Amino acid sequence: MSRAAAVTESRLARALLIGGAMAFLGFFLLLPLLAVFSEGLKQGWSAFAAAIVEHDALAAIRLTLIIAVISVPLNVVFGIAASWAIAKFNFKGKSLLITLIDLPFSVSPVVSGLIFVLLFGAHGLLGPWLQAHDLKIIFAVPGIVLATVFITFPFVARELIPLMMEQGKDDEEAAVSLGANGWQTFWHVTLPNIRWGLLYGVLLCNARAMGEFGAVSVVSGHIRGMTNTMPLHVEILYNEYDFVGAFAVASLLAVLALVTLVAKSVLEWRFDYHHGGAGH
Amino acid sequence: MITVQNISKRFGDYPALHDINLTIQPGEFIALLGPSGSGKTTLLRIIAGLEFQDGGKVLFDGEDVSDRKVAERGVGFVFQHYALFRHMTVAENVGFGLSVRGRKDRPSKSEIKARAEELLSLVQLGGLGNRYPAQLSGGQRQRVALARALAVEPQLLLLDEPFGALDAKVRKDLRRWLRQLHEQMGLTSIFVTHDQEEALELADRIVVMDHGVIEQVGTAEQVYMDPASPFVSDFVGEINRLPVMIAGGEVQLGGISLAIPAGEHPDGPAQLHFRPHDVELADHQPGGLPITISNIFRKGGCWRVEGHHAAVDRVIEIDLDAGVAPPIIGQQLVAFPSKSRIFAAGCP
């Protein structure tokens, strides 16, 4: 009892700390979220719905989904491959690879976008060759996919590397010693061991893929109904003083964020349960 | 018969194994004994095919298996931390080796299930097939790991520190049981341990390793009673190690000539080894090592007496028959090693 008292703040201090944290969260996180929804619904549900089913808005939603459907699976494959290599093998340049995986997090999204413009743009390194072969990457869907893949690359890998390192390679060696081939080992042993962490990474990766603004803005060219993703569409509407339209689409993105948060909490709970309960 | 020929292995700049030669007869139970970093686990993994040597060969019945992968060598491997597949039931774990076989050799699902149940009763875990590894105790998990390794009908069973993660009581039971299983199934087994007691109790022959070389291969009796090097003498069983001088055929310590024959050893510094139970104590006699008793306690079936000598910085340990009255702390006595061994100085 006395030991517990020694580390417990006074009632007033506790109330101030908790109250302060709550007020901060309310002001900076909850209030803007509510504002998004209330602005979107300012002129009623019909205006809200009209803004969403509007032609360009639907195109933006469709494009955003296409981008996510392409880039998330790609980064699941890349992420698993990279974390597998890092966690299970020793090779030269391993720490360089770990650092490189973090690059998209440390570099400004605008720069990430510009990289691709410099590479594939009309005046870029590969621009003339692409033009000669009539391939469009910048200001087209492939460019947006590339920028999104680049930006979201770390999510799956960073989730899996610590997990796979902690698990070591005993399980894989056991499977191989029992006669399993590479694919069987991956499918029956490695994948089940990492599934919750992987799902968690996929979730974060998806949220970012749908919500990315900076890098995508640079490479997209903002062609309405063609290369506008949802975040870009919101910006355009907002700049045109179409607040209901902007906030209606924005509230879709906000719903995505809320769904992600709930799913993340559920996954964390499952993950801890499986992780903690499994012993070695 | 397993033959290991001139095996060497480096990890980067670190020499893990150096020119290892070993022959293991069918049916033998072999312990690889050594401190951590001695290369014992690396040698086991090379025999298994989980690691590959830089030089040398591994032969199974005269056939070179050096290039074969672990699955092609017909070995069962039991990992130190069991490496059970946590998302599979115990029965699925045991049946794994059968269920990943190619379609042609794969038994039917019901056959695999029956085989797993059979193996589980062999390791005394009958009826626990539907549990998950997390629901089992450490000793039970180890037995599941063993059943899983046995499911692929290996000729050779390899165990890496099989009892390392278990508490003392479980360890002892499991040890005896493993020895029985080894005989019952007619296996050839090699296990790695740093616990000399485990090696002495279980193994037909012990391979004592240090710093990537084999120091001695022999039965428990040979390794304990006739250690080939000061390292083996020190590592296997308890030992008193005293720095002595050999001069004119006499063994001297702190200017006193001990009643121990120097044998063939040349003059100069040397080290004298003797076991705590190979010492007698007397009041005052020439030729003994004068010591002051510093501590006495009951150690199982004997008295453990600790004494000091001015020229020795280590405590000298002596075991006395529990039937005799022990000396008193502070008493001045002389110790006579009845069996001792002299090694060149400077060796570890």
Interface residues (C-beta under 8 A of the other chain):
Chain A: D170 D171 E173 A174 A175 V176 S177 L178 G179 A180 N181 Q184 H188 V189 P192 N193 G277 A278 G279 H280
Chain B: A48 L50 K69 V70 A71 V75 G76 F77 F79 H81 Y82 A83 L84 F85 R86 H87 F96 G97 V100 R101 P133 A134 R141 A145 R148 A149 A151 V152
